[in-house]
Amino acid sequence: MPENSWYALKDTSEVNSPSLLVYPERIEENIRMMISISGSVSNLRPHIKTHKMTEIVQMQQRHGIQKFKCATIAEAELLGQCAAKDILLAMQPVGANINRFFSLMDAFPKSRFSSLVDNQTTLSQIAQKAADANKIAALYLDINSGMNRTGCLPDESAVSLYSSMENNPNIIARGLHAYDGHIHNTDLKERTEICDNAFQKVLDLKAAVKKNGIIVPDIIAGGSPSFPIHSKRTGVDVSPGTTLLWDARYAELFPDMHFLHAAVLFIRIISKPSENTLCFDLGHKSVACEMGFPRVQILGLEDSEQIGQSEEHLVVHTQHADQFEVGDCFYAIPIHICPTVAKYEEVLSVSDGRVTGSWMVTARNQKINI
């Protein structure tokens, strides 16, 4: 690797491979850019599913961010440990997770927890648990605005469900939640038009609820690709997450979003099994593999083709294989960073080409304590 590469380590002799490296200065710059695009920390509710780390939560808190979004009870517990003021569990709790959700309130009374609901059965279960515990649960109504993954359709049934939330003495109806993760258009104009059309359903539902004499106090919308669009709306919180570390897929899809890559895989060649073939120590266990090839962008080997992967191995075809030896070090940007981070118990922080410490991926598992 060139000596002046921002990602390259000056000494790799004691660094295990594969390892996930993170670059605090670049994360800091991404936080500043995220706030700049949002216009204010007041309408910013970053998702922590990408990184799941205390240090990155604390970095955001130092910039004044105190509202967060998460996907698991463990992530919510991590935020509680960081004394975040406002924590949204953006995964409707069902089964045992309803009890765990209430346990979070007991464990971290200085944090305000809320969650999502999209059906009457779950609402009734949460309300009953709240009544039994002599508590009040804060909930958002989760809206299906086109992704068809979770949420209720924004129709009359949704109006009725929101009214049930509002009128239940053990529930605080905090507003509407709409995630539009299906919108991946590269062209910003097209992305904006599709995003606006999808969001109109949410606005129409808000207006329909208002006709019943109920004011919707808050709306949370979007993810990383759409948050610059939603940031221009009044009274809407935005929830970017991938923006903190960024990855190769989003960098290619959204050239209008100038976030920095802040997480890089450190890997080595472990074999040259045949002509024009290299094998790296980067298997399914070390990088997200839910998508097709390529799994990573190998820096300095951009013209190679990833042709095979197993639990511990990534096989690559390249016309330049004869230029490299077994043991040579490489760096790779994940195509999908979020599930890649969760494969590591810890990451290595890097500044000025040197490893400065390790950060635990605290919420990588489904449970910390609660």
C-alpha positions, 0 to 999 in steps of 0.5 A, a space after each residue: 500500500 502507498 505510504 500516504 494512503 489514509 487507511 494504511 497501517 504503518 506497522 502491521 506486524 502485530 495486527 491480526 487478520 482479518 480485523 475491522 479498522 475504524 478511523 475516529 477522525 473520519 467518523 467525527 467528520 461524518 457526524 459533522 456532515 450529518 448534522 450539517 445536512 440535518 440542519 440541527 441536532 434537534 431533528 436528528 435521531 441517528 440509528 446505531 444498528 450500523 456500529 453498535 459501539 459506546 465510543 461512537 454513541 459518545 462521539 455523537 453525544 459530544 456534538 449534542 445528539 441525545 435522540 437515538 434509534 436502535 433495532 434491538 434490546 441490546 442496542 437500547 441497553 447500550 444507549 441506556 448505559 450511555 445515558 442517552 436521553 431519548 431512545 427509540 426501539 424501532 422494532 415492534 416488541 413481541 413475546 419476551 421482548 415486551 417484558 425486556 422493553 419494560 425492564 429497560 425503563 426500570 434499569 435506566 429511569 433517566 432515559 426516555 424509551 419508546 417503541 413501535 406498534 402496527 397492530 391492535 393485538 400487540 398494542 393491547 399486550 403492551 398496554 396490559 403489561 404497562 397497566 400491570 406494572 403501573 407504567 406508561 409506555 410511549 409508542 409510535 405507530 409504524 407505517 408501511 409507506 411502501 417497503 412492505 416489511 413492517 408497519 400498517 397501511 396508512 388507511 382508516 384502520 391506521 387512524 383507528 389504531 392511532 386513536 386507540 393508542 391516544 385513548 389508552 391511559 397506559 399509552 403515550 402516542 408519540 407520533 408516526 414512524 415510517 422507514 422508506 428503505 426501499 428507496 435506493 434511486 441513484 439520481 437525486 431528483 428521482 429519489 426525491 420524487 419517490 420519497 415525497 410520494 411515499 411520505 405523502 401517505 404519512 402526511 395524509 394519515 396525520 391529517 386524517 388523525 387530526 380530523 378525529 381531534 388528535 394531534 400527532 406530535 412527532 414523525 420519524 422518517 427515513 434512513 441514510 439514503 432519504 434523510 437529506 430529503 426528509 431533513 427539509 421537512 418541518 417537524 420530522 426527525 431523521 434517522 441516518 445510520 450508515 452515514 457514520 461509517 459508510 460503505 462501498 455500496 452506498 458510496 456507489 449508489 449515492 454519489 451526492 452524499 459525500 460521507 467518508 469511508 470510516 471502516 476498513 477490513 485489514 486482510 492478508 493473502 493466505 494462498 495462491 492456489 492457481 495461476 491468476 488466483 489469490 485467496 484472502 482470509 476473509 470468509 463468510 464469518 468476517 464480512 457480510 455475505 447476504 448479497 452477491 459478489 463482490 463482498 468488498 472493494 479491495 483497495 489496490 486490486 480494483 480490477 480483480 473478480 471475487 469468484 468464491 467464498 467459504 467460511 474463512 476464505 475469499 477467492 479472487 481472480 486477478 491478472 496481477 496475482 504474480 505481483 503479490 506473495 502469500 502474507 501480503 496485506 490488503 485493505 478492503 471496504 465492505 459492500 455492506 458495513 452494518 452486518 459486517 460490524 456485527 461479526 466482530 467482538 471488537 474493532 481497532 481504532 486507527 489514527 495517523 496510520 497507527 492502532 490507538 486502541 480497541 472498541 468493543 462492539 458492545 451490542 453485537 449480540 441480542 443480549 447484554 444484561 437485560 
